[in-house]
């Protein structure tokens, strides 16, 4: 049997090929945490799940079904536990946060071609089905826009044509605008601030990750994460201001989620002790400082 024995062969799970599975549903409670923003997902909110299942388990299930195996003794409780450990639990995400789970290339390679094939799709409202279909098109379109831009630039370079500075920028900008409209929720933002942040998100989509990280670093903000997260963080900073360091531990960097408006500190790395120290600070109230423009500082 191609099952992973957690006790005897702990390294096997990591080497077994896995298949990505996705599903959609309304949250059954408000207990689940979004794996992107780490905020709670409200009860009845539309959420998207992702899990990885070992291919060996899928093959075993298919083989058993084909053979008509129904005897419970062939799948004892201990084996079920191992199967569950290999399969893992579903990781849930807010509808708006799901595109930030992975990069555009990963999404393009692993997402099913249509949202309509997702388990649970037919059980959600028609309006939410439409939202899911639009989100899928935007995610897959975003990856294709980047690929076509790169391919076009390489083709012109090979033929000796001058590369235009606006190569693919409009396609990327259009994809960013569609994505921002779908996945930039207002949360606790005022309509005015939300509109400003969305405009910045579209504008900043053309920046490189290095440029975004430089602006975040200049303002002493969290600078790790995928490009979509950097874009959102800079856009929010330009409109709302810079987040201060943690008032409890005085060393950690504050994280903020507009969904619920919670500020939190995950802790910091203590170089002297050479270990990560945790901090449980959490508050909805926090005064921000001025956001500094790196360009203006050079003048």
Secondary structure, DSSP 8 states (H G I E B T S, - for coil): -----TTT-TTHHHHS-EEEEEEEEE-SSS--B-TTT--B--TT-EEEEEEEEEHHHHHHHHHHHHHT---GGGS-HHHHHHHHHHH---EEEETTTGGGSS-HHHHHHHS-S-GGGSBTGGGS-HHHHHHHHHHHHHHHHHHHHHHHHHHHHHHHHHTT----TTTTHHHHHHHHHHHHHHH---TTS-HHHHHHHHHHHHHHTTS-HHHHHHHHHHTT----S-HHHHHHHHHHHHHH-B--B-TTTSSSBEEEETTTTEEEE--EEETTTTEEE----EES----B----HHHHH-
